[in-house]
Amino acid sequence: MLSNIYIENVAVIEKASIDFDEAFNILTGETGAGKSIIIDSINAIMGQRMSRELIRSGAKQAFISATFTDVSKTAEEKLSSLGYECEDGDYILQRTITSAGKNTCRINGRPAPLSALREVSIYLINIYGQNEGYDFMTADSHIKYIDAVGCYPELIEDYKTKFAVYSDLKRRLGALTDNIQDRERRIDLLKYQIDEIESAEPEPGELEQLEARRRLLNNGERIKNGVGRSYAALTGDEEEGILSRLSEICGELEDLSSLHPDLEPIAERMQSSYEELNDCHYELRSVYDDLEFDPEEIEQVEERFELLRSLSRKYGDTIEEILEFCENSRRELEELLSYDINKERLEAEYTQAKAELEESAQRLTDARKKAANDFSEAVMNEMRYLDMPNVVMTPSLTKCAYTENGCDLLELLISANPGEEPKPVSKIASGGELSRMMLAVKSIIAEKDEIDTLIFDEVDTGISGSAASKVGKKLRSLSRSHQVICITHQAQIAALADIHLYISKSVSEGRTYTNVKRLDFEQRKYELSRIIDGSEPSELSLKHAEEMLNAK
């Protein structure tokens, strides 16, 4: 579950540390106090896009940290697969966004890419906001809900595997049966490319070796002159050399060391230095004698280097990539030259793959049809409980072309009133109906997945009275198996919470600050009264609020 979120320099929030419990958590407060900023911050820690415009004015960066405790086995396995382990089962996800737009993310203190937050968070948190409600109004989104509750992951995986095989064979067969003229041109090009590479006979690592030899040859005169000068300095020419002078110093220090004991170790070190330099003198001589640069070799190396460089510009940066290109070209050429045999073989494989795909698709369609009927029935039951007694939901399943996700077009049709034919959600559902429908959908999905934390952002949009009370009871029921965090403007919902967090704002020295406070019983009475009256609490509204709290 999400046990804490720490927010720093995000919009009106300078610093806020919010602790959540594992049951039913409610956030209330006046409009503009910062409730939506908390949701934005949770979205940010889930790896979603966060505009740098949300960084608090005057701050260089925003920082968000979320602590998760007792995460599900699925979430732990996902974190482990990404290389993040934790002995105590607690995980801390952090994200810093700078004013320059740079993101820095960490999981348990270790650097993590933003994509890792996205991959992990879907196993930790599920957020329902108004955007998801709008998404549900699009028919294309309905099938993902059916697949989420359907118990047939192996059918989906089987279909995807067969679709990949089918698509590859279809592509290869199409390429094979292209215009004969195009095929002949391709054969000529492949022959030319293969011949160009094979005639050069490139060897792995050869380009790097040639480059090193080329650099040596092109700097031969400079190297020889430098080695010669170094050798001459050691041995001496017309003047006494370094070795000769150092030998004299060694002899003199050796004589004096018997008179002064401190000179003995210095004399030994000087002698070692002399011996080391003397060895260098012989090695320099050997190197100098071997430095012979043949102009013909320089020309040969340059020609070979340019030939391989020409191949690398066409076929790959390294010799290994060039050879791989050549091997792939040979296989393609062989396939094109064996056109008739390959065409017949591919056609047989394609026919078989298509038949297997059709069978797999039909099994998936049958499973989806049953899951859609069960899902619709379950949603209707939930919505009837949520004060929509006459609702009817009917799945419409039709065929389409084969895609990666199957060959099904699935849309959930709804009728909210008696006598009306079920129609697309976008044509029927009002804001309040859509909110309750999504709560019903989330309730059903929550029973199937292992996500610990469910967040509802203003799920009470467009509802009031008994409907709001039913929504609150449904959220409270969900909180018995999941952690529920909900932003609400309804007293009926807020009264049913286990934990009530109040979001307020204040102004100091021309700056706005957001504060988060956990309310006790008396404070909850005043907050519920404020929500009911929309003004200063009255004696009547306070009494009503107390009754609501005692009745939960």
Secondary structure, 3 states (H helix, E strand, C coil): CEEEEEEEEECCEEEEEEECCCCEEEEEECCCCCHHHHHHHHHHHCCCCCCHHHECCCCCEEEEEEEECCCCHHHHHHHHHCCCCCCCCCEEEEEEEECCCCEEEEECCEEECHHHHHHHHCCCEEEECHHHHHHHCCHHHHHHHHHHHCCCHHHHHHHHHHHHHHHHHHHHHHHHCCCHHHHHHHHHHHHHHHHHHHHHCCCCCHHHHHHHHHHHHHCHHHHHHHHHHHHHHHHCCCCCCHHHHHHHHHHHHHHHCCCCCCHHHHHHHHHHHHHHHHHHHHHHHHHHHHCCCCHHHHHHHHHHHHHHHHHHHHHCCCHHHHHHHHHHHHHHHHHHHCHHHHHHHHHHHHHHHHHHHHHHHHHHHHHHHHHHHHHHHHHHHHHHHCCCCCCEEEEEEEEEEEECCEEEEEEEEEECCCCCCCEEHHHHCCHHHHHHHHHHHHHHHHCCCCCCEEEEECCCCCCCHHHHHHHHHHHHHHCCCCEEEEECCCHHHHCCCCEEEEEEEEEECCEEEEEEEECCHHHHHHHHHHHHHCCCCCHHHHHHHHHHHHHC
